[in-house]
Amino acid sequence: MESETVVLELPASLYSDIVSLAAGEDLEPAEVIARLVEAARPKQQSGVTTRAFRRILERATDLGVAGLAEQHDHHLHGVYKQ
């Protein structure tokens, strides 16, 4: 499988830091960059939880009611506020 080539433009000082890191770990600069990019990626949790949570957030609606969580019995069932 052939890899795609990507060109990154970096400030000279940053590239120098990457070269120093690579030399200290006996790696190529590209390997250090790949490792840093992978470490910066957000870690996904289990797909079911993440997907379900995203669906809830997509459907969430601001009802404009203050204290909805605290007074849910009143708002849902008409029970007197406490």
URBELFEN-V204848 format. One record per residue. N is the residue number from 1. RES is the residue in three letters. SS is DSSP state (@ for helix, = for strand, . for the rest). PSI is psi in whole degrees, 0 to 359 (none if undefined). OMEGA is omega in degrees with one decimal (* if undefined). Layout:
# URBELFEN-V204848
N_RES_SS_PSI_OMEGA / N_RES_SS_PSI_OMEGA
This chain:
# URBELFEN-V204848
1_MET_._131_-175.9 / 2_GLU_._134_179.3 / 3_SER_._147_175.7 / 4_GLU_._143_179.4 / 5_THR_._133_178.0 / 6_VAL_._138_179.6 / 7_VAL_._127_177.0 / 8_LEU_._136_173.4 / 9_GLU_._119_-178.5 / 10_LEU_._149_171.6 / 11_PRO_._146_-176.9 / 12_ALA_@_322_-178.3 / 13_SER_@_322_178.0 / 14_LEU_@_317_177.8 / 15_TYR_@_320_178.1 / 16_SER_@_319_177.0 / 17_ASP_@_319_179.7 / 18_ILE_@_318_178.0 / 19_VAL_@_319_178.8 / 20_SER_@_316_176.7 / 21_LEU_@_315_-178.6 / 22_ALA_@_316_-179.4 / 23_ALA_@_321_180.0 / 24_GLY_@_336_-179.0 / 25_GLU_._9_179.7 / 26_ASP_._48_179.3 / 27_LEU_._168_172.0 / 28_GLU_._149_177.8 / 29_PRO_@_323_179.8 / 30_ALA_@_325_178.4 / 31_GLU_@_322_177.7 / 32_VAL_@_316_178.8 / 33_ILE_@_315_179.6 / 34_ALA_@_319_179.5 / 35_ARG_@_319_179.1 / 36_LEU_@_320_178.2 / 37_VAL_@_316_179.3 / 38_GLU_@_320_179.7 / 39_ALA_@_331_-178.5 / 40_ALA_@_344_179.7 / 41_ARG_._140_175.7 / 42_PRO_._137_179.0 / 43_LYS_._130_178.3 / 44_GLN_._141_174.3 / 45_GLN_._189_-178.5 / 46_SER_._138_-176.0 / 47_GLY_@_323_-178.0 / 48_VAL_@_312_-179.5 / 49_THR_@_313_-177.8 / 50_THR_@_313_-179.3 / 51_ARG_@_315_-179.5 / 52_ALA_@_317_-179.8 / 53_PHE_@_320_177.5 / 54_ARG_@_319_179.6 / 55_ARG_@_320_177.6 / 56_ILE_@_314_-179.3 / 57_LEU_@_324_178.4 / 58_GLU_@_326_-176.9 / 59_ARG_@_350_-177.4 / 60_ALA_._139_-178.7 / 61_THR_._136_174.8 / 62_ASP_._113_-177.7 / 63_LEU_._355_178.8 / 64_GLY_._22_-178.7 / 65_VAL_._117_177.5 / 66_ALA_._143_176.8 / 67_GLY_._23_-177.7 / 68_LEU_._317_-178.9 / 69_ALA_._318_-177.5 / 70_GLU_._329_-175.0 / 71_GLN_._34_-174.7 / 72_HIS_@_326_179.0 / 73_ASP_@_319_179.3 / 74_HIS_@_312_-175.7 / 75_HIS_@_325_-178.0 / 76_LEU_@_322_-170.6 / 77_HIS_@_0_179.2 / 78_GLY_._15_177.6 / 79_VAL_._143_180.0 / 80_TYR_._143_178.2 / 81_LYS_._147_179.0 / 82_GLN_._none_*
